[in-house]
Amino acid sequence: MRADARRNLGRVRAAAREAFAERGLGVPMDEIARRAGVGVGTIYRRFPDKDALLHDLCLDALARIAALARDALAEESDAWEAFVRFMGEAVEKGAGALLPAIAGRVPVTDEILAARADHDSALSGLVVAAQEAGDLRGDIGAGDIPLLFTCVTRPVVHASPEVAATIRRRYLAVILDGLRTEGARSPLPGHPLSQADVDRLYFEDSRG
């Protein structure tokens, strides 16, 4: 694939993830093209229909999660720090956030089965290493992990990117402390949210 084609593919994937997360899978292809800054023909030349795009997004998400897990385990000397790094990067990058929504739309092809096996192997390696080190509670399985960070990566409506990022980091810290076997609890980013804060995030209109 040429460099410009790779760049366009990356833009299309990022735009599709963003659009589907915000508005659901009914977002038209021309809206994805607009967000990606490419012509809709560019998308259709690679993906003949939305199902083909969703299949690609599923493969890409599984591969991204596996790569993050393996890189963290290979590059960190401490298994718990590798686990924390993986969770933080997965949440920050929104890795796998769409998987629960698109899984029912994507046929289970040989490609999907192979990508899922690689994904499961990478996560299992990370989880087992942290458990064998005595830091991750033993009643957690590798299958729990993507569901946990999927919950944290859901969009926060009416929040600025900075506020949304702080909220994600805050609840990720709660989750990580809940997953740890023992030891000091981490200080939470941000501040305790009041009901008024939540109302502003979810119910204030665009007039501010």
Secondary structure, DSSP 8 states (H G I E B T S, - for coil): --HHHHHHHHHHHHHHHHHHHHH-TT--HHHHHHHHTS-HHHHHHH-SSHHHHHHHHHHHHHHHHHHHHHHHHHH-SSHHHHHHHHHHHHHHTTTTTTHHHHGGGS---HHHHHHHHHHHHHHHHHHHHHHHTT-B-TT--TTHHHHHHHHHTS--TT--HHHHHHHHHHHHHHHHHHHBSSS-----SS----HHHHHHHHH--TT-
